[in-house]
Structures are given as C-alpha cells and as structure tokens.
C-alpha cells in the first residue's frame, strides 16, 4: 500500500475510510462546510509540517470548502475528481469515487499561485469560446477533464487555469484540439 506524505483534507469520515482502503494516509475531516478557525489552524499546521492535499467532493459545498481553505492556508495542493466518477444515483462524493478516478486526482494535483506570470482574463475565455456561447459549458468541461482540474463555471475554471500557470497560447492549443476532436 502506497504511503501519502501529505495530510489529505476531506469532508467526512466516509471519505477517510475510502482513502484508507487505497493508501496509507492521514486525513483531516471538515465535517461538511463547518470550517471554523480551530480547524483552519490545524490545517495550517499540517501544511507547514507535512503539506496538505485538498480532496473535497465535486459539488458546490466541496468547492466552497476548497476555496476557503486555499484563501486561508496558502500552498495547499488541490486534487480534483470528476463528478461523474464519484457519484451514485442520488449522492456525489469522494466516498463514492472509483479507484482509478481517485488515483488520477492525486496524480494531477495543482497548487494555487498568488500571482501567475501570465494571467488568463475573462476576455480570453470569450475569445476562445469558453464563455458566452451556446457550447461554452461543454467546451469548458472538455478542457477541465483534459487538465484534471475539476468542473466549474467560467470564473472557477479561469482561476484554476491561472493556478496551473497555463499560458494563453497553451489554452488556445488545448481548446483548438478539443474543438477538433468534437467535430470528428
């Protein structure tokens, strides 16, 4: 069983149990959206000592938890699992994630960077068709899956692209390739 050095932040005990079936790892559970200062301090200490990986559910509450932790505890690694690979008919969550999807998420982590060298702007998303067009949501999803950054609206995807340090030219190439693949 592979050991994960960093502490993984998850939402609940079922997520912890799921990860422990795959890895020798330690987790911090947020107990849902109840992030208080004491818990944030604990995450901050873990980040300083061992590093932190945020692996929250691929839904709105999970994104809110992730965003709050990233704002309060800089330098955390972020792992994203595809929503359609972490759900049952009625529920979405890491605890329902496919083994391969969890492994993929942990192999394609990103770390948020405060000031990217070349920032992708909203105007760039419009120009590339990732915003403001009938097919924009589908194209954003394809780009997100290709980069393993989790799904989201245009603002979320823009932030994640900037965190990865994706340049406008790299994004232009990815969008072009995904658009061509869709046409075939």
CORZISUL-V733456 format. One record per backbone hydrogen bond with DSSP energy under -1.0 kcal/mol. CO is the residue of the C=O (numbers start at 1). NH is the residue of the N-H. E is the energy in kcal/mol with one decimal. If there is no record, write none. Layout:
co=(CO,CO)
nh=(NH,NH)
e=(E,E)
This chain:
co=(2,7,8,9,10,11,11,12,13,14,15,16,19,19,24,26,28,33,36,37,38,39,40,41,42,43,44,45,46,46,51,52,53,54,57,59,60,61,62,63,64,65,66,67,68,69,77,78,82,83,85,86,91,93,94,98,99,100,101,102,103,104,110,121,122,123,124,125,126,133,135,136,137,138,139,140,141,142,143,144,153,154,155,156,157,158,159,160,161,167,168,169,170,171,172,173,174,175,176,177,178,179)
nh=(24,53,28,55,30,31,32,16,17,18,19,20,22,23,4,8,10,35,40,41,42,43,44,45,46,47,48,49,50,51,7,77,9,79,59,63,64,65,66,67,68,69,70,71,72,73,54,110,85,86,98,93,88,96,97,102,103,104,105,106,107,108,78,125,126,127,128,130,129,136,139,140,141,142,143,144,145,146,147,149,157,158,159,160,161,162,163,164,166,171,172,173,174,175,176,177,178,179,180,181,182,183)
e=(-2.9,-2.6,-2.1,-2.6,-2.3,-1.3,-1.5,-1.8,-2.5,-2.1,-2.3,-2.4,-1.1,-2.6,-2.4,-2.6,-2.4,-2.3,-2.2,-2.6,-1.8,-2.3,-2.4,-2.3,-2.2,-2.5,-2.1,-2.3,-3.0,-1.9,-2.5,-3.1,-3.2,-2.5,-2.0,-2.3,-2.2,-2.3,-2.4,-2.7,-2.2,-2.4,-2.6,-2.0,-2.1,-3.2,-3.0,-2.2,-1.5,-1.7,-2.2,-3.0,-2.9,-1.6,-2.1,-2.2,-2.6,-2.5,-2.2,-2.1,-1.3,-1.1,-3.5,-1.5,-2.1,-2.5,-1.8,-2.4,-1.4,-1.5,-2.4,-2.9,-2.1,-2.1,-2.4,-2.8,-2.6,-2.2,-2.0,-1.9,-2.6,-2.6,-2.3,-2.3,-2.7,-2.3,-2.2,-1.8,-2.2,-2.5,-2.7,-2.1,-2.3,-2.9,-2.3,-2.6,-2.6,-2.7,-2.3,-2.2,-1.9,-1.4)
